[in-house]
Amino acid sequence: MPENHDLALILSKCNEHNQGKIRQISNQDILAVIADRIKLCNPDNLFIHTGSDADCLHIKRMALATGEEQPLKMEGHTAHFDPPTEQGRIVKQTYAVADEGVYTSSLANAMPRPEATDLIQKYMKDIMTGKTLIVGFFIRGPIGAPISYPSLTFSDSWYLMHQQNNLYRKNPAYFEKQVDLIGFFFTNTHSKGTLNTKEAYVLTDRKNKETWAWNVSYLGNCALIKKGHHRLANDDAIYNHRGKRLSEHMFITGITLKDNTTIWINGAAPSGCGKTTTAMAGDSFIGDDLAQVWIDDDGLIRSANPEIGIFGIIKDVNLESDPLLMERLRNHGSEVIWTNVLLANKTPYWEGSHESIPESGTNFQGEWFKGKKDANGNPIPISHPNARCTIRSNQLRNFDEESANDPNGVETKVFTYSGRDADTMPPVIAALTPEEGVTFGADIASATTATEVGSKGDVKRSPWANAPFFLGALGEYMDGQFKFFTNPELKMKPVLASLNYFLTDAARGGNSQDLLGEKRDVTVWLTWLAKLAHDEVTGLKTPLGIIPTFKEVKAIFDQLIPDKGYTKELYEKQFSLYVDNVIARIDMQVAAYQKEVNVPEIYFKTQAAKKARLEKLKAEKGAIVTPDQLSA
């Protein structure tokens, strides 16, 4: 419990109005943390954010008044620019605080606790002198859900709080109730500091359930309620609820079938690989990025989105591929926060919009004009590849607000796994068993994207698209996946599937690097999976998994995208098995996992059995096997 002088310290930093707001908080642990942050950061004053409309409006006005955002022509729209050196996650300066004797993932940067403690003291001590410390009470999920984690946010950035208002539920009274329900809360402490990226750090402390960030403004680095607290939620699921809960980097979307049944689908993909587009392809949308997943008392898999908004990559968003999102982005009445786009005449523009682009303006690197090049002679795009838009989900026409706020979550029957895979997996394939479905997630390989500072497009492993957000042994996370999807309490095993939007013509015998499909095709693949889960289709069983028949997908294309004219020739290119590529992928992944600790033996047995089937197929039918050969 905080001593009286600690509470007095909190009140001394508040004006009369904010004193009234802080007196609503009775939880002594919460008050103790607030007092501790005041002592460390030494702000001039506090703003207590209750989540009220008045507080939200004040935060937005302050973001504009301080220049962190600027108003745009369209009502409700604002824009923000991050420093040119910090327009993605600073992965090389992101660390897990490591305790002696506690294993930290081989895929995470580890920093010994004494070193981390010294850094926090060095950079955060008195960092808010002359500034206002904003205290926000946010909740990662529906009120009353067993997987909704309270996240206490401290920051001197009005922009950060404005962003979080659009992405999370916020209310001190409910915050305390949720703390009482689950027994703890997460904490994030952030300061813009000097915005010197060279002296910026992002730290995650598993032991104390807290995150730290300074000298950063890109939301993926400073809004650690998002990916930072996702790491802590992941930790809780695997180490305290293994086999019963998962915390995933997944969208949640629903496909409604002819009998009005909605099949809820969760899908994993690395950032920048189409999760938002896929989520919006559903008839009922809940989330585009994160999912808390659990098995309820009836043996059903339930999912809930910890967020209530979208922080989505804007590149290639256009009317053809994202009509529901564009409906709000180009209309008055929506509140949208734009980051790192081109601004001309107070209007945002971006790469891949299929709109007319102005001759000049201001963008992520400063003044811009057509033909401008960088120091290396490369053309500067109109918007950064990781430029974003933030919008509350309830502004989107297909958002299912009732289901999104249900503390019971939605029953989930399909899980998909995908990455930027140019040459190996077909567009959609369902696993033959839950164990093989887990390997689909474990074996995601993807080209790096602009979401990471310094990325160069190299292909790398991205297990479950969640590895950067798990800080323990990867083998233990995998064990949690196997235990969850083979849990004997499950009433019905879900469909586990691989999705791949990025298969190229060149990889299937063509001459171009063009994609074999289009973004809009994803609604067909999702619908086929929903029908498979609902026993409306059977597909074609292959040694790698179940693929759709031409008749099945042709019927869905004709119904949903009649102008596509989906052909048998395209089907054969997309769904022929290139056996050598698949075997090489298996060998690569097995070799990598052999270097990890605590990997379950079932992974290696499952992969060996799959590889043996594929080698037999190759011996019988060759290295490239068409669907007709598979059905013969």
TORLOMI-471659 format. One record per residue (C-alpha): residue in one letter; x, y, z. Coordinates in steps of 0.1 Angstrom, whole numbers, plus 5000, padded with zeros to 4 digits. Each point is the difference from the previous one (the first is absolute). Layout:
['a',[X,Y,Z]],
...
END
This chain:
['m',[5000,5000,5000]],
['p',[5013,5035,4992]],
['e',[5008,5021,5031]],
['n',[4980,5032,5005]],
['h',[5029,5021,4986]],
['d',[4998,4980,4968]],
['l',[4963,5008,4996]],
['a',[5007,5036,5009]],
['l',[5026,5001,4973]],
['i',[4974,4988,4974]],
['l',[4975,5027,5011]],
['s',[5027,5027,5000]],
['k',[5005,4995,4963]],
['c',[4963,5003,4992]],
['n',[4978,5030,4997]],
['e',[4967,4999,5018]],
['h',[4982,4984,4971]],
['n',[5025,4972,4997]],
['q',[5002,4995,5037]],
['g',[4963,4992,4999]],
['k',[5007,4974,4972]],
['i',[5029,4983,5018]],
['r',[4979,4997,5032]],
['q',[4978,4976,4980]],
['i',[5029,4975,5001]],
['s',[5000,4978,5032]],
['n',[5024,4972,4989]],
['q',[5031,5006,5020]],
['d',[5023,4982,4976]],
['i',[4989,5023,4972]],
['l',[5006,5031,5021]],
['a',[5034,4987,5010]],
['v',[5011,4996,4964]],
['i',[4987,5035,4991]],
['a',[5021,5014,5029]],
['d',[5030,4981,4989]],
['r',[4998,5014,4965]],
['i',[4997,5036,5013]],
['k',[5032,4995,5021]],
['l',[5019,4986,4970]],
['c',[4988,5023,4972]],
['n',[4994,5032,5021]],
['p',[4972,5016,4979]],
['d',[4987,5034,5008]],
['n',[4964,4988,5001]],
['l',[4977,4970,4994]],
['f',[4970,4996,4977]],
['i',[4978,4971,5011]],
['h',[4982,4986,4970]],
['t',[4966,4985,5010]],
['g',[4990,4991,4965]],
['s',[4972,5025,5000]],
['d',[4990,5019,4968]],
['a',[5013,5032,5016]],
['d',[5034,4984,5008]],
['c',[5003,4985,4965]],
['l',[4992,5033,4984]],
['h',[5026,5018,5022]],
['i',[5027,4974,4990]],
['k',[4993,5005,4963]],
['r',[5001,5038,5003]],
['m',[5033,4998,5019]],
['a',[5015,4977,4973]],
['l',[4992,5027,4975]],
['a',[5011,5029,5022]],
['t',[5034,4984,5007]],
['g',[5005,4993,4963]],
['e',[5002,4962,5004]],
['e',[4971,5000,4976]],
['q',[4986,5024,4974]],
['p',[4964,5005,4988]],
['l',[4990,4989,4965]],
['k',[4974,5013,4977]],
['m',[4976,4972,5007]],
['e',[4981,5004,5032]],
['g',[5014,4978,5028]],
['h',[5032,4990,4981]],
['t',[5034,5008,5014]],
['a',[5036,4992,4989]],
['h',[5032,4991,5018]],
['f',[5036,4996,4988]],
['d',[5025,4978,5018]],
['p',[5038,5008,4998]],
['p',[5015,4989,4967]],
['t',[5022,4975,5019]],
['e',[4971,4984,5019]],
['q',[4971,4990,4978]],
['g',[4998,4964,5010]],
['r',[5008,4978,5030]],
['i',[5036,5005,5011]],
['v',[5006,4962,5004]],
['k',[5037,5003,5007]],
['q',[4993,5023,5029]],
['t',[4971,4980,5014]],
['y',[5010,4977,5029]],
['a',[4986,4975,5024]],
['v',[5012,5007,5036]],
['a',[5017,4967,5009]],
['d',[5003,4985,5035]],
['e',[5028,4976,5008]],
['g',[4988,4964,4997]],
['v',[4969,5009,4979]],
['y',[5001,4990,4963]],
['t',[4994,5028,4975]],
['s',[4990,4991,4964]],
['s',[5028,4996,4975]],
['l',[4980,5023,4977]],
['a',[5000,5029,5025]],
['n',[5027,5024,5011]],
['a',[5007,4995,5036]],
['m',[5014,5026,5025]],
['p',[5010,4991,5035]],
['r',[4978,5016,5027]],
['p',[5028,5020,5016]],
['e',[5008,5016,4966]],
['a',[4964,5007,4993]],
['t',[4995,5016,5034]],
['d',[5030,5022,4994]],
['l',[4986,5011,4966]],
['i',[4966,5008,5014]],
['q',[5016,5022,5027]],
['k',[5023,5016,4975]],
['y',[4974,5010,4975]],
['m',[4967,5002,5018]],
['k',[5011,5019,5031]],
['d',[4985,5035,4999]],
['i',[4991,4994,4963]],
['m',[4966,5017,5004]],
['t',[5012,5031,5018]],
['g',[4981,5029,4986]],
['k',[4974,4976,4985]],
['t',[4966,4985,5008]],
['l',[4999,4963,5009]],
['i',[4968,4985,4986]],
['v',[4987,4970,5018]],
['g',[4977,4977,4980]],
['f',[4979,4971,5012]],
['f',[4995,4976,4970]],
['i',[4987,4965,4997]],
['r',[5011,4975,4974]],
['g',[4968,4982,4992]],
['p',[4963,4999,5009]],
['i',[4990,5010,5035]],
['g',[4996,4969,5021]],
['a',[5018,4976,4978]],
['p',[5025,4977,5017]],
['i',[5027,5009,4975]],
['s',[4996,5038,5000]],
['y',[5031,5015,5016]],
['p',[5000,5035,5016]],
['s',[5028,5021,4987]],
['l',[5011,5032,5018]],
['t',[5016,5024,4977]],
['f',[5024,5029,5009]],
['s',[5011,5024,4974]],
['d',[5009,5036,4992]],
['s',[4986,4996,4965]],
['w',[4965,5013,4993]],
['y',[5002,4984,4966]],
['l',[5006,4965,5016]],
['m',[4970,5004,5022]],
['h',[4979,5012,4970]],
['q',[5010,4969,4981]],
['q',[4992,4977,5030]],
['n',[4966,5016,5003]],
['n',[4992,4987,4966]],
['l',[5014,4966,5006]],
['y',[4991,4990,5035]],
['r',[4972,5001,5026]],
['k',[5007,5025,5027]],
['n',[4984,5005,5034]],
['p',[5016,5001,5036]],
['a',[4969,4984,5017]],
['y',[4999,4971,4976]],
['f',[5038,4998,5002]],
['e',[4999,4993,5037]],
['k',[4973,4974,4995]],
['q',[5021,4983,4974]],
['v',[5030,5001,5023]],
['d',[4979,4983,5027]],
['l',[4988,4974,4975]],
['i',[5034,4989,4987]],
['g',[5022,5010,5030]],
['f',[5026,5023,4983]],
['f',[5005,5027,4974]],
['f',[5027,5009,4974]],
['t',[5018,5033,5000]],
['n',[5016,5020,4971]],
['t',[5022,5031,5007]],
['h',[5009,5021,4969]],
['s',[5016,5033,4993]],
['k',[5007,5018,4968]],
['g',[5032,5012,5016]],
['t',[5022,5015,4973]],
['l',[4988,4978,4972]],
['n',[5036,4990,4994]],
['t',[4996,4966,4984]],
['k',[5036,4991,5008]],
['e',[4993,5002,5037]],
['a',[4966,4984,4998]],
['y',[4991,4968,5018]],
['v',[4969,4977,5003]],
['l',[5001,4976,5030]],
['t',[4977,4973,5011]],
['d',[5002,4987,5036]],
['r',[4982,4967,5003]],
['k',[5006,4997,5038]],
['n',[4984,5034,5009]],
['k',[4974,4999,4971]],
['e',[5011,5034,4987]],
['t',[5015,5016,4969]],
['w',[5021,5031,4994]],
['a',[5007,5022,4970]],
['w',[5018,5033,4995]],
['n',[5012,5023,4972]],
['v',[4973,4984,4977]],
['s',[4968,5011,4984]],
['y',[4992,4973,4975]],
['l',[4969,4983,5014]],
['g',[5014,4965,4998]],
['n',[5028,5011,5023]],
['c',[4983,5022,5025]],
['a',[4964,4986,5002]],
['l',[5013,4969,5018]],
['i',[4964,4992,5011]],
['k',[5000,4985,4965]],
['k',[5029,4977,4992]],
['g',[5019,5005,5033]],
['h',[4970,4990,5022]],
['h',[4992,4973,4974]],
['r',[5034,4985,5009]],
['l',[4989,5000,5037]],
['a',[4966,4985,4991]],
['n',[5017,4973,4980]],
['d',[5023,4993,5030]],
['d',[4969,4996,5022]],
['a',[4982,4977,4976]],
['i',[5030,4976,4995]],
['y',[5014,4999,5036]],
['n',[4968,5003,5020]],
['h',[4973,4986,4977]],
['r',[5018,4976,4977]],
['g',[4976,4980,4978]],
['k',[4970,5022,5010]],
['r',[5010,5034,4986]],
['l',[5019,5016,4972]],
['s',[5009,5036,4993]],
['e',[5004,5004,4963]],
['h',[5011,5024,4972]],
['m',[4967,4994,4982]],
['f',[4970,5016,4983]],
['i',[4965,4990,5010]],
['t',[4974,5000,4972]],
['g',[4967,4982,4992]],
['i',[4987,4985,4968]],
['t',[4962,4996,4998]],
['l',[4987,4970,4981]],
['k',[4967,4995,4982]],
['d',[4983,4987,5031]],
['n',[5010,5032,5018]],
['t',[5026,4982,5021]],
['t',[5030,5021,5007]],
['i',[5033,4981,5001]],
['w',[5026,5020,5019]],
['i',[5036,4998,4987]],
['n',[5032,5010,5017]],
['g',[5031,5006,4978]],
['a',[5037,5005,5007]],
['a',[5023,5020,4977]],
['p',[5031,5021,5006]],
['s',[4994,5038,5000]],
['g',[4998,5013,4965]],
['c',[4987,4968,4985]],
['g',[4963,5007,4996]],
['k',[4983,4994,5033]],
['t',[4979,5031,4998]],
['t',[4989,4993,4964]],
['t',[4991,4964,5010]],
['a',[4982,5010,5031]],
['m',[4979,5025,4980]],
['a',[4991,4974,4975]],
['g',[4977,4983,5025]],
['d',[4963,5007,5002]],
['s',[5004,5008,5037]],
['f',[5032,5016,5012]],
['i',[5014,5000,5036]],
['g',[5037,5006,4998]],
['d',[5030,5003,4976]],
['d',[5030,4994,5021]],
['l',[4998,4982,5034]],
['a',[4978,4973,5015]],
['q',[4997,4986,5035]],
['v',[4989,4963,4997]],
['w',[4987,4976,5026]],
['i',[4981,4968,5005]],
['d',[4968,5006,5020]],
['d',[4983,4976,5025]],
['d',[4979,4985,4971]],
['g',[5031,4990,4981]],
['l',[4996,5027,4973]],
['i',[5028,5022,4987]],
['r',[4993,5037,5007]],
['s',[5017,5031,4987]],
['a',[5000,5037,5008]],
['n',[5018,5030,4987]],
['p',[5019,5020,5026]],
['e',[4996,5030,4978]],
['i',[4970,5021,4987]],
['g',[5018,5016,4971]],
['i',[5023,4996,4970]],
['f',[5036,5012,4998]],
['g',[5004,4988,4964]],
['i',[5026,5003,4973]],
['i',[4985,5023,4973]],
['k',[5022,4990,4970]],
['d',[4979,4984,4972]],
['v',[4967,5008,5018]],
['n',[4976,5010,4972]],
['l',[4964,4998,4990]],
['e',[5005,4967,4980]],
['s',[5015,4980,5028]],
['d',[4988,5018,5032]],
['p',[4967,5016,4993]],
['l',[4987,5000,5035]],
['l',[5031,5016,5014]],
['m',[5001,5026,4972]],
['e',[4964,5008,5006]],
['r',[5011,5015,5033]],
['l',[5034,5014,4991]],
['r',[4987,5022,4973]],
['n',[4968,5012,5017]],
['h',[4992,5026,5026]],
['g',[4989,4990,5035]],
['s',[5028,4974,5006]],
['e',[5027,5007,5025]],
['v',[5032,4989,4983]],
['i',[5037,5005,5011]],
['w',[5024,4998,4971]],
['t',[5037,4993,5004]],
['n',[5029,5005,4976]],
['v',[4979,5005,4969]],
['l',[5002,5029,4974]],
['l',[4981,5031,5009]],
['a',[4990,5025,4973]],
['n',[4974,5026,5005]],
['k',[4993,4984,5034]],
['t',[4990,4967,4983]],
['p',[5017,4967,5005]],
['y',[5014,4979,4971]],
['w',[5017,4967,4999]],
['e',[5016,4974,4978]],
['g',[4976,4976,4983]],
['s',[4969,5020,5005]],
['h',[4992,5000,4962]],
['e',[4993,5038,5004]],
['s',[5015,5030,4983]],
['i',[5031,5011,5019]],
['p',[5009,5037,5004]],
['e',[5033,5013,4986]],
['s',[5014,5010,5034]],
['g',[4993,5001,5037]],
['t',[5014,4989,5034]],
['n',[5007,4964,5009]],
['f',[5019,4978,5024]],
['q',[5034,5015,4990]],
['g',[4990,5036,4997]],
['e',[4993,5021,4968]],
['w',[4991,4977,4971]],
['f',[4995,5005,4963]],
['k',[4996,4975,4971]],
['g',[5034,4986,4990]],
['k',[5017,5008,5033]],
['k',[5028,4976,5008]],
['d',[5017,4990,5032]],
['a',[5038,5002,5007]],
['n',[5005,4967,4982]],
['g',[4982,5012,4969]],
['n',[4969,4979,5006]],
['p',[4966,5016,4994]],
['i',[4982,5009,5032]],
['p',[4965,4986,5001]],
['i',[4971,5022,5008]],
['s',[4994,4982,5033]],
['h',[5021,4978,5022]],
['p',[4995,4963,4994]],
['n',[4989,4997,5037]],
['a',[4977,5031,4999]],
['r',[4969,4993,5020]],
['c',[4965,5011,5008]],
['t',[4982,4996,5033]],
['i',[4962,4997,5001]],
['r',[4976,4987,5026]],
['s',[4984,4968,4989]],
['n',[4964,5011,5007]],
['q',[5003,5024,4971]],
['l',[5003,4971,4976]],
['r',[4968,4987,4985]],
['n',[5008,4963,5005]],
['f',[5011,5003,5036]],
['d',[4981,4977,5024]],
['e',[5000,5022,5031]],
['e',[4978,4977,5021]],
['s',[5022,4970,4994]],
['a',[5032,5020,5004]],
['n',[4989,5011,5035]],
['d',[4987,4967,5011]],
['p',[5020,4988,5030]],
['n',[4994,4964,4988]],
['g',[5017,5007,4967]],
['v',[4990,4983,4968]],
['e',[5002,4963,4993]],
['t',[5029,4995,4976]],
['k',[5001,4971,4975]],
['v',[5028,5009,4976]],
['f',[5036,5011,5005]],
['t',[5022,5011,4971]],
['y',[5038,5006,4997]],
['s',[5016,5020,4973]],
['g',[5031,5021,4990]],
['r',[5016,5015,4969]],
['d',[5007,4966,4983]],
['a',[5008,5004,4963]],
['d',[5006,4964,4990]],
['t',[4990,4972,5024]],
['m',[4964,4998,5014]],
['p',[4968,5001,4980]],
['p',[4975,5028,5007]],
['v',[4981,4979,5025]],
['i',[5005,4965,5015]],
['a',[4984,4985,5031]],
['a',[5020,4978,5023]],
['l',[4993,4963,5002]],
['t',[5003,4999,5038]],
['p',[5003,5025,5028]],
['e',[5037,4991,5004]],
['e',[5006,5008,4963]],
['g',[4981,5032,5004]],
['v',[5023,5011,5028]],
['t',[5029,4994,4977]],
['f',[4984,5023,4974]],
['g',[5003,5028,5026]],
['a',[5035,4989,5011]],
['d',[5013,5001,4965]],
['i',[4989,5034,4988]],
['a',[5028,5015,4979]],
['s',[4996,5036,4987]],
['a',[5018,5028,4984]],
['t',[5007,5028,5025]],
['t',[4980,5032,4996]],
['a',[5003,5037,5007]],
['t',[4985,4995,5034]],
['e',[5035,4995,5013]],
['v',[5026,5027,4997]],
['g',[5029,4988,4978]],
['s',[4981,4971,4984]],
['k',[5012,4991,4965]],
['g',[4974,4975,4988]],
['d',[5020,4969,5010]],
['v',[4980,4968,5006]],
['k',[5000,4989,5036]],
['r',[4982,4976,5023]],
['s',[4970,5015,5017]],
['p',[4985,4973,5022]],
['w',[4962,5006,5005]],
['a',[5008,5036,4990]],
['n',[5004,5003,5038]],
['a',[5036,4992,5008]],
['p',[5011,5037,5005]],
['f',[4973,5001,5026]],
['f',[5009,4970,5021]],
['l',[5029,5004,5023]],
['g',[5004,4964,5015]],
['a',[5013,4969,4983]],
['l',[4985,4996,4966]],
['g',[4996,4963,5007]],
['e',[4978,5008,5030]],
['y',[4978,5022,4978]],
['m',[4997,4972,4975]],
['d',[4991,4976,5028]],
['g',[4972,5024,5009]],
['q',[4987,4998,4964]],
['f',[5001,4962,4999]],
['k',[4983,4997,5034]],
['f',[4973,5026,4991]],
['f',[4990,4985,4966]],
['t',[5001,4964,5013]],
['n',[4984,5007,5033]],
['p',[4976,4971,5008]],
['e',[4975,5025,5014]],
['l',[4994,5014,4965]],
['k',[4965,4992,4989]],
['m',[5009,5005,4963]],
['k',[5035,5003,4984]],
['p',[5003,5032,4979]],
['v',[5012,5001,4964]],
['l',[5037,5011,5000]],
['a',[5011,5013,4966]],
['s',[5028,5017,4981]],
['l',[4992,5031,4979]],
['n',[5023,5015,4974]],
['y',[4992,5032,4981]],
['f',[5034,5005,4986]],
['l',[5006,4971,4976]],
['t',[5017,5013,4968]],
['d',[4996,4992,4964]],
['a',[5037,4994,4997]],
['a',[4999,4974,5027]],
['r',[4974,4980,4980]],
['g',[5017,5000,4966]],
['g',[4992,5035,4989]],
['n',[5023,5029,4990]],
['s',[4989,5028,5023]],
['q',[5001,5007,5037]],
['d',[4963,5009,5000]],
['l',[4979,4984,5026]],
['l',[4978,4971,4988]],
['g',[4971,5013,5020]],
['e',[4985,5033,5011]],
['k',[4994,5015,5034]],
['r',[4962,4996,4995]],
['d',[5004,4962,4995]],
['v',[5005,4995,5037]],
['t',[4963,5001,5006]],
['v',[4997,4969,4979]],
['w',[5026,4981,5019]],
['l',[4984,5010,5033]],
['t',[4966,4990,4988]],
['w',[5013,4966,4989]],
['l',[5015,4995,5035]],
['a',[4968,5010,5016]],
['k',[4981,4975,4978]],
['l',[5025,4973,5009]],
['a',[4995,5007,5037]],
['h',[4962,4999,4994]],
['d',[5002,4967,4980]],
['e',[4987,5017,4968]],
['v',[5031,4990,4980]],
['t',[5025,4971,5003]],
['g',[5030,5011,4979]],
['l',[5027,4977,4987]],
['k',[5022,4982,5024]],
['t',[5037,5002,4991]],
['p',[5032,4989,5019]],
['l',[5005,5037,5010]],
['g',[4964,5007,5011]],
['i',[4965,5006,4986]],
['i',[4997,5023,4970]],
['p',[4968,5012,4984]],
['t',[4988,4984,4968]],
['f',[4997,5021,4969]],
['k',[4962,4996,5001]],
['e',[4998,5012,5036]],
['v',[5021,5032,4995]],
['k',[4985,5008,4966]],
['a',[4965,5000,5015]],
['i',[5012,5024,5028]],
['f',[5018,5023,4975]],
['d',[4969,5001,4978]],
['q',[4979,5009,5030]],
['l',[5023,5026,5017]],
['i',[5022,5013,4971]],
['p',[4981,4992,4968]],
['d',[5021,5023,4979]],
['k',[5031,4980,5009]],
['g',[4994,4973,4974]],
['y',[5020,4975,5021]],
['t',[5015,4974,4977]],
['k',[5012,4964,5003]],
['e',[5034,5011,4987]],
['l',[5004,5025,5029]],
['y',[4988,4974,5025]],
['e',[5026,4975,4989]],
['k',[5028,5026,5003]],
['q',[4988,5009,5035]],
['f',[4993,4965,5014]],
['s',[5026,4978,4984]],
['l',[5025,4987,5026]],
['y',[5036,5010,4994]],
['v',[5013,4971,5021]],
['d',[5037,5010,5001]],
['n',[4991,5035,5013]],
['v',[4978,4986,5028]],
['i',[5026,4974,5010]],
['a',[5027,5027,5001]],
['r',[4978,5021,5022]],
['i',[4995,4971,5024]],
['d',[5037,4993,5001]],
['m',[5008,5036,5007]],
['q',[4975,5003,5028]],
['v',[5010,4966,5016]],
['a',[5037,5010,5000]],
['a',[4992,5033,5016]],
['y',[4978,4985,5028]],
['q',[5027,4974,5007]],
['k',[5020,5030,5013]],
['e',[4972,5011,5024]],
['v',[4995,4987,5036]],
['n',[4969,4981,5012]],
['v',[4985,4994,4965]],
['p',[4973,4973,5004]],
['e',[5010,4967,4983]],
['i',[4966,4999,4983]],
['y',[5011,5029,4977]],
['f',[5029,4979,4986]],
['k',[4978,4969,4997]],
['t',[4973,5019,4982]],
['q',[5024,5016,4976]],
['a',[5017,4966,4993]],
['a',[4967,4984,4992]],
['k',[4990,5029,4977]],
['k',[5034,4999,4982]],
['a',[4998,4963,4995]],
['r',[4966,5003,4983]],
['l',[5013,5028,4977]],
['e',[5030,4979,4990]],
['k',[4978,4971,4992]],
['l',[4978,5024,4979]],
['k',[5031,5013,4981]],
['a',[5012,4964,4993]],
['e',[4966,4991,4986]],
['k',[4989,5032,4981]],
['g',[5030,5023,4997]],
['a',[5012,5032,5016]],
['i',[4970,5021,4987]],
['v',[4966,4983,5007]],
['t',[4968,5015,4986]],
['p',[4966,4998,5018]],
['d',[4988,4976,4972]],
['q',[5030,4977,5008]],
['l',[4992,5002,5037]],
['s',[4964,4990,4994]],
['a',[5009,4971,4977]],
END
